Amino acid sequence: LCDWSSDVCSSDLFTYCLTINTHLPFILTLDQKKSTDYTIFKNYFKNSFPSEEVLDRYYRMNQELEYLVQQINSSDVDKVLIIGDHAPPFIYKVERDLFEKNLVPAIYIERKN
């Protein structure tokens, strides 16, 4: 991490986003669930997840990543590193099995010139 008081990071940007809005427990609002976007998403992915809770979490993560893409595209940022977190504390084994116990996912994106 950078010491923001030094000149070392004056030309770099480091941003930390805690995805608290994707941590369990959470629920999508009734308005979100009635939206056309959610309905299309749910119909497309309804057989891909073992529960509605997992589907809703995936929907929320999809929203967050779409927003991140918009922010990146409207900026001069040329490198992005996204690091995952621990698996959610799902109750059912079929839900927990969607995650690797000993791995944390990461995505590195670099803008092409």
C-alpha positions as CSV (number, residue, x, y, z in Angstrom):
1,L,0.0,0.0,0.0
2,C,1.1,3.6,-0.6
3,D,1.9,6.2,2.0
4,W,-0.3,8.9,0.7
5,S,1.8,11.6,2.4
6,S,4.9,10.7,0.3
7,D,5.7,11.5,-3.3
8,V,6.1,7.8,-4.1
9,C,2.4,7.4,-5.0
10,S,1.8,10.8,-6.5
11,S,1.2,9.4,-10.0
12,D,-0.5,6.2,-8.9
13,L,-4.0,5.5,-7.9
14,F,-4.9,2.9,-5.4
15,T,-8.6,2.3,-4.6
16,Y,-10.0,-0.2,-2.2
17,C,-13.7,-1.2,-2.5
18,L,-15.2,-3.4,0.1
19,T,-18.1,-5.3,-1.4
20,I,-20.2,-5.2,1.7
21,N,-23.3,-5.0,-0.4
22,T,-22.6,-8.5,-1.7
23,H,-21.9,-10.1,1.7
24,L,-24.4,-12.3,3.3
25,P,-27.0,-11.8,4.5
26,F,-28.5,-9.4,1.9
27,I,-31.7,-9.3,0.0
28,L,-32.6,-7.6,-3.3
29,T,-35.4,-5.1,-2.8
30,L,-38.8,-5.9,-4.2
31,D,-38.3,-3.2,-6.8
32,Q,-35.1,-4.8,-7.9
33,K,-36.7,-8.2,-8.2
34,K,-39.6,-6.7,-10.3
35,S,-37.2,-5.0,-12.7
36,T,-37.0,-6.0,-16.3
37,D,-33.2,-6.5,-15.9
38,Y,-33.6,-8.9,-13.0
39,T,-36.4,-10.8,-14.8
40,I,-34.3,-11.3,-17.9
41,F,-31.3,-12.3,-15.8
42,K,-33.3,-14.8,-13.7
43,N,-34.9,-16.4,-16.7
44,Y,-31.5,-16.8,-18.4
45,F,-29.7,-18.2,-15.3
46,K,-32.5,-19.9,-13.4
47,N,-31.1,-23.4,-13.9
48,S,-27.5,-22.4,-13.3
49,F,-27.6,-22.0,-9.5
50,P,-28.8,-24.2,-6.7
51,S,-30.8,-21.6,-4.9
52,E,-32.4,-18.2,-5.4
53,E,-30.0,-16.7,-2.8
54,V,-27.0,-17.7,-4.9
55,L,-28.7,-16.4,-8.1
56,D,-29.4,-13.1,-6.3
57,R,-25.8,-12.8,-5.1
58,Y,-24.6,-13.5,-8.7
59,Y,-26.9,-10.8,-10.0
60,R,-25.6,-8.3,-7.4
61,M,-22.0,-9.1,-8.3
62,N,-22.8,-8.7,-12.0
63,Q,-24.3,-5.2,-11.2
64,E,-21.2,-4.2,-9.3
65,L,-18.8,-5.4,-12.0
66,E,-20.8,-3.6,-14.7
67,Y,-20.6,-0.4,-12.7
68,L,-16.8,-1.0,-12.3
69,V,-16.5,-1.4,-16.1
70,Q,-18.3,1.9,-16.6
71,Q,-16.0,3.7,-14.1
72,I,-12.9,2.2,-15.7
73,N,-14.0,3.1,-19.3
74,S,-14.7,6.7,-18.3
75,S,-11.2,7.1,-16.7
76,D,-7.5,7.0,-17.6
77,V,-7.0,3.9,-15.5
78,D,-4.9,1.4,-17.5
79,K,-4.5,-1.5,-15.0
80,V,-7.0,-3.0,-12.6
81,L,-6.5,-5.8,-10.1
82,I,-9.6,-7.3,-8.6
83,I,-9.1,-9.7,-5.7
84,G,-11.8,-11.8,-4.3
85,D,-12.7,-12.5,-0.7
86,H,-13.6,-15.6,1.3
87,A,-16.4,-17.7,0.2
88,P,-19.8,-16.7,1.6
89,P,-21.1,-18.6,4.6
90,F,-23.8,-20.4,2.8
91,I,-25.6,-23.0,4.9
92,Y,-26.1,-25.7,2.2
93,K,-23.2,-27.8,0.9
94,V,-24.4,-27.5,-2.7
95,E,-24.0,-23.7,-2.3
96,R,-20.6,-23.9,-0.6
97,D,-19.3,-26.3,-3.2
98,L,-19.5,-23.4,-5.8
99,F,-16.3,-22.0,-4.1
100,E,-12.8,-23.4,-3.7
101,K,-11.9,-23.6,-0.1
102,N,-8.2,-22.8,-0.4
103,L,-8.3,-20.3,-3.3
104,V,-9.1,-16.7,-3.6
105,P,-10.0,-15.6,-7.1
106,A,-8.2,-12.6,-8.7
107,I,-8.6,-10.9,-12.1
108,Y,-5.9,-8.6,-13.6
109,I,-6.9,-6.4,-16.4
110,E,-4.6,-4.2,-18.5
111,R,-5.9,-1.8,-21.1
112,K,-4.5,-2.4,-24.6
113,N,-2.9,0.5,-26.3
